[in-house]
Amino acid sequence: MDDTKKILIVEDEVLVSMYLEMQFKKGNFNILASVTNGEDAVKIALKEKPEVILMDIRLAGSIDGIQAAEKIRAGYNPRIIFMTGYQSIDFKVRMAQLTNFSILEKPLKINELFKIISAE
């Protein structure tokens, strides 16, 4: 694959983040950065404008992935792929306010993730 879209990884589990970075680099994807909290995600996204953001819902820091997505969407409208092991009603209700997103359950299937990003 040869995808020139800039991708921001937002994941607070270091091993998961490292795995994603390694897999994306093998697939020749353009990883802009990898961060562990919502605050850094918002800051980098609004400055660098990645086309795709892989966003965990539960994050380190004072805001979760959904709140970070809302703040990012106030500035521009990237494709956001939420990654989660949690399927609570609260998350689903909060996410219903967003557009242009996908949800993938953990553990992630890399080929499925590649297909979603490449189909953009």
N, C-alpha and C positions, 0 to 999 in steps of 0.2 A: 504494500500500500504506500501511497505517497500523498499524504494529506497535508495541505498547507494551512489549514485552519489552526489558529492559536487555541490551545486548550489549557485551562486552569484547573488544577486538581485541588479540591478542598476536602481534606480527610484528616481527622485527628489521630487515627491509628497509624503509627509510623510504618509498620510492616506492610499494611495495605497500600499506603501511599507509595512506598518504595516499589512494591510489586507492580502497581499501575504504571509508574514512571518507566520501569524496566520494560514492560510489555509494550507500551506506546512507543518507546524508542526503537524497539525491535521492529515495530510496524511502520517506522518512519513517520510517525506523527510529530507535530510541532508542540512540545510541552513548554508553555510559557513559564509556569511556576507551579510549585506545590506548597500549599499552606495548611495550617492545622486549625485555624479559627476563623469565625465569620467576619471579624473586624478586618483582618488582613485580606480576606477574600474580597470584601467590598472595596478596600483601598486599591488593590491591584487591578481588580476588574474595571473600576471606573477610570483608572489611569491608562491601562494597556488595552482595554476593550477586546478580550478574547471572544472568539465566535462561539465557543463551547465551554461550558463550566460543568465539571463533574463535582457534584455537591453532596457530601454526606449530610444527613439531617441533624444528627446529634453531633455537636462539635465542642471543642474546648473553647473557653471564652464566654463572654456574656450574652452573645446572640447565637441562635441556632441557624441551621442551613436555610430554613424557610424565611427567617427574618433577614438573613444576608441576601437571599434572592430578591426579596421585596425592595431592599435598599438599592441593589444593583439595578433592578428594573426601573427604578425611579430615574436612572441616568441613561439607560439604553436597554435594548431587548435581545440579549444573547440567548442561545439555546442552552437550557439547563437540564442536566440529567441528574436527578436525585438518586443517590445510592443509599439504601437503608436495609437494616435488618428488622425494622419496626414498622408495623402497619396499623398504628393506632387510629381510631376515629378522629381524634384531635388533629393529627397530622393531615389526614385526608381533607378535613373541613378547611383547615388553613391553606392547604395547597389548591383548593378549588378556586381561590381568588387569583391564582397565577395562570398565565398562558405560556405556550411555547416551551413545554417541559415534558420530560419522560421520567418514569420511575423504574429503577431496576432493583430487585431484591438481592441482598447479599446472601450467600457468596456470589460474586459477579461471574458471569460467563464472558470472558474477554472477547470472543468472536462476536457475540451479540452486541457488545458495546462498540466494537469496531464498525459493525454494520450500521448501527444507529448514527454514529458520527459521520461515516462516509456517505450516508443517504441524505445528509443535510443539503 
